[in-house]
Amino acid sequence: MNVGMLWFDNDSRRGVEEKVRRAADHYKNKYGRKPNICFVHSSMLEGNGKQKTLNSNGIEIRSGRSVLPHHLWIGVAEEGEPGS
């Protein structure tokens, strides 16, 4: 994914999947297309065992080294990329 939407959510009452769902709903309303990939800070995937990815509602959630805590980088994976 080269282009995406940056989303901020620091609400500690929400889990990562709910945060991604809310970001995905906004993305779809704004851009008219459902996202299929989301990069998050690695701390958002802690407690998920040793998994480095999750899959929620057709969106692959991955740890991204350059994503800041409480931020989500969400969009559509390019053709041929994992998650597309």
ABEGO torsion letter per residue (X at the ends): XABBBBBBBABAABBAAAAAAAAAAAAAAAAGBBBABBBBBAAAABGAEABABBBBGGBBBBBBAABBBGBBBBEBBBBGBBGX
